[in-house]
Amino acid sequence: MMEILFIRHGESTANVALQNNTDYDNINIKLTELGKNQAMKTGKLLNIEYGKIDVIFYSPIKRCVETANIIANELKNKNLQENKLLI
């Protein structure tokens, strides 16, 4: 049986700006420190719950790339594949 997991990116600079009703750079949205920590905890939890993950597909948007790389690092997974359909 194949399982597919969908994971949203961690907290981003856009999330914080929207919460504070402030402007943000729409082109360079990246993870906040909290977002990086969320991604790391997600990777650790996935490692405990699922162990080996075959492939990680991710959107080419910066915050998604950051999240995928952090999770992959926690999973010791080098099989990452960017997919523009995930935008």
C-alpha positions as CSV (number, residue, x, y, z in Angstrom):
1,M,0.0,0.0,0.0
2,M,1.3,3.5,-0.9
3,E,0.8,6.4,1.5
4,I,1.0,10.0,0.4
5,L,1.6,12.7,3.0
6,F,1.0,16.4,2.4
7,I,2.9,18.8,4.6
8,R,2.5,22.5,4.5
9,H,5.6,24.7,4.9
10,G,6.6,26.1,8.3
11,E,5.8,29.6,9.4
12,S,7.0,32.1,6.9
13,T,7.7,35.8,6.8
14,A,4.5,36.3,5.0
15,N,2.5,34.5,7.7
16,V,4.0,36.9,10.3
17,A,3.4,40.0,8.2
18,L,-0.2,39.0,7.5
19,Q,-0.8,38.4,11.3
20,N,0.7,41.9,12.0
21,N,-1.1,43.5,9.1
22,T,2.3,44.7,7.6
23,D,3.8,44.7,4.2
24,Y,6.2,41.9,3.1
25,D,8.3,41.0,0.1
26,N,6.1,38.6,-1.9
27,I,9.1,37.4,-4.0
28,N,11.4,36.5,-1.1
29,I,9.1,34.9,1.4
30,K,11.2,32.6,3.6
31,L,10.9,30.6,6.8
32,T,11.1,32.3,10.1
33,E,13.1,30.7,12.9
34,L,9.9,29.3,14.2
35,G,9.2,27.9,10.7
36,K,12.6,26.3,10.6
37,N,12.0,24.7,14.0
38,Q,8.5,23.5,12.9
39,A,10.1,21.8,9.9
40,M,12.8,20.2,12.0
41,K,10.2,18.8,14.4
42,T,8.1,17.6,11.5
43,G,11.0,15.7,10.1
44,K,11.8,14.1,13.5
45,L,8.1,13.1,13.9
46,L,8.0,11.6,10.4
47,N,11.2,9.7,11.2
48,I,9.6,8.2,14.3
49,E,6.2,7.6,12.8
50,Y,7.2,6.4,9.3
51,G,10.9,5.8,9.2
52,K,12.0,5.7,5.6
53,I,10.2,8.0,3.2
54,D,10.8,7.1,-0.5
55,V,10.6,10.6,-2.1
56,I,9.9,14.2,-1.1
57,F,8.2,16.3,-3.7
58,Y,8.2,20.0,-3.1
59,S,7.1,23.3,-4.7
60,P,9.9,25.5,-6.1
61,I,8.7,28.4,-3.8
62,K,11.5,29.3,-1.4
63,R,9.7,28.6,1.9
64,C,8.7,25.2,0.5
65,V,12.2,24.4,-0.6
66,E,13.5,25.3,2.8
67,T,10.9,23.2,4.5
68,A,11.6,20.2,2.3
69,N,15.4,20.4,2.8
70,I,15.1,20.6,6.6
71,I,12.7,17.6,6.7
72,A,14.9,15.7,4.3
73,N,17.9,16.4,6.5
74,E,16.0,15.0,9.5
75,L,15.0,11.9,7.5
76,K,18.5,11.5,6.0
77,N,16.7,11.4,2.7
78,K,18.5,12.6,-0.5
79,N,15.6,11.9,-2.8
80,L,14.0,15.3,-3.2
81,Q,12.1,16.3,-6.4
82,E,11.0,19.8,-7.2
83,N,7.5,19.8,-8.9
84,K,6.1,23.1,-10.3
85,L,2.6,21.5,-10.2
86,L,2.7,22.0,-6.4
87,I,2.7,25.8,-6.6
